[in-house]
Amino acid sequence: MSRIAQLFQNPLQFLYILPAIILGLTVHEWAHAYAAYRLGDPTARNMGRMTLNPIAHIDPIGFIMLILVGFGWAKPVPVNPRNFKNYKRDDIIVSLAGIVTNVIVAFLFSFVYVAGVLKWGLGTNTAFLSIFGAIISINLALAIFNLIPI
């Protein structure tokens, strides 16, 4: 069954995956901007992209495509590698920052997910399980997808 059919079959599913997509894309792009800034490139900060505000990072067409067909994109963070002290090393660090951040978010939400089920008795709370499950899986998917060389 296609993603579109699933969303129309269960409209709540849309509400469960929406925060996961927004969170995953936002922290991923913010991490690129933050890493570049820490390594000497103020380009993203000067352009207002070093923020956790999703509006700065979400590309409308890419976001809609991600929801409908499972493949989309965010606005790429502008980076000027000439500002780095060590071009090769710093460029790799900036590239890996988004991936590492997505893995960290997935790990943190996995911890809360397990604690919610085992300690707080939320194993029957469908909304909790669906939202946290979506956050974990989407962040891991973003991390894995961004490991693919282009």
C-alpha positions in Angstrom: 0.0 0.0 0.0 1.4 3.4 -0.9 2.1 6.1 1.6 -0.7 8.2 0.2 -3.2 5.4 0.6 -2.1 4.8 4.2 -2.6 8.5 5.0 -6.1 8.5 3.6 -6.9 5.2 5.3 -5.8 6.6 8.8 -5.7 10.4 8.9 -4.2 10.2 12.4 -1.1 8.6 10.8 -0.5 12.0 9.2 -0.5 13.7 12.6 1.9 11.1 13.9 4.5 11.4 11.2 4.3 15.2 10.7 6.2 16.2 13.9 8.7 13.4 13.2 9.5 14.8 9.7 9.7 18.4 10.9 11.9 17.5 13.8 14.2 15.3 11.7 14.7 17.7 8.9 15.1 20.7 11.3 17.7 19.2 13.6 19.6 17.8 10.6 20.0 21.1 8.9 20.6 23.0 12.1 23.5 20.7 12.9 25.2 21.5 9.6 24.8 25.2 10.3 26.1 24.9 13.8 29.1 22.8 12.9 30.0 25.1 10.1 29.8 28.1 12.5 31.9 26.4 15.1 34.5 25.6 12.5 34.8 29.3 11.4 32.1 29.7 8.7 29.4 32.3 9.7 27.5 32.0 6.3 24.5 30.0 7.6 24.3 32.2 10.8 24.4 35.4 8.8 21.6 34.1 6.6 19.4 33.2 9.6 19.8 29.4 9.1 21.4 28.6 12.4 18.1 28.2 14.1 15.8 25.5 15.2 12.9 27.2 13.6 11.6 24.7 11.0 10.4 27.4 8.6 14.1 28.3 8.0 14.9 24.7 6.9 11.8 23.2 5.4 11.5 23.3 1.6 7.8 23.3 0.8 8.0 21.1 -2.3 10.5 18.7 -0.7 8.4 18.5 2.4 5.2 17.6 0.5 7.1 15.1 -1.6 8.5 13.5 1.6 5.0 13.1 3.0 3.4 11.8 -0.2 6.0 9.6 -1.8 8.5 9.1 1.0 11.3 10.9 -0.8 11.9 14.6 -0.2 14.4 17.2 0.9 15.0 20.3 3.1 16.7 23.5 2.1 20.4 22.9 2.1 22.4 25.0 4.5 24.8 27.4 2.8 28.4 26.7 3.7 31.5 28.5 2.5 34.4 26.1 2.9 36.9 28.9 2.3 36.2 30.0 5.9 37.4 26.7 7.3 40.9 26.4 8.8 41.3 22.8 7.6 39.2 22.5 4.5 39.0 18.7 4.1 38.6 17.8 7.7 36.1 20.6 8.5 34.0 19.9 5.4 33.7 16.2 6.5 32.7 17.3 10.0 30.0 19.6 8.7 28.7 16.9 6.4 28.6 14.3 9.2 27.0 16.7 11.7 23.5 16.2 10.4 23.8 12.4 10.3 25.2 12.3 13.8 22.5 14.6 15.1 19.8 12.4 13.6 21.3 9.3 15.2 21.5 11.1 18.6 17.8 12.2 18.3 16.8 8.6 17.4 18.8 7.3 20.4 17.3 9.8 22.8 13.7 9.1 21.7 14.4 5.4 21.8 15.4 5.8 25.4 12.2 7.7 26.2 10.1 5.2 24.1 11.5 2.2 26.1 11.1 4.1 29.4 7.5 5.0 28.4 6.6 1.4 27.7 8.4 -0.2 30.6 8.3 2.3 33.4 5.4 4.6 32.7 3.0 2.0 31.3 2.4 3.7 28.0 2.6 0.4 26.0 -1.1 0.7 25.1 -1.0 4.4 24.3 -1.2 4.3 20.5 -0.4 8.0 20.0 2.7 7.8 22.1 3.9 4.7 20.4 3.2 6.0 16.9 4.7 9.5 17.4 7.8 8.3 19.1 8.2 5.3 16.7 7.9 7.7 13.8 10.5 10.1 15.2 12.9 7.2 15.8 12.4 5.6 12.3 12.5 8.9 10.4 15.6 10.1 12.1 17.4 6.8 11.4 16.2 6.8 7.8 17.5 10.4 7.4 20.9 9.4 8.8 21.2 6.3 6.6 20.0 8.1 3.5 22.5 10.9 4.1 25.3 8.3 4.2 24.7 7.5 0.5 27.4 9.2 -1.6 26.2 11.4 -4.4 
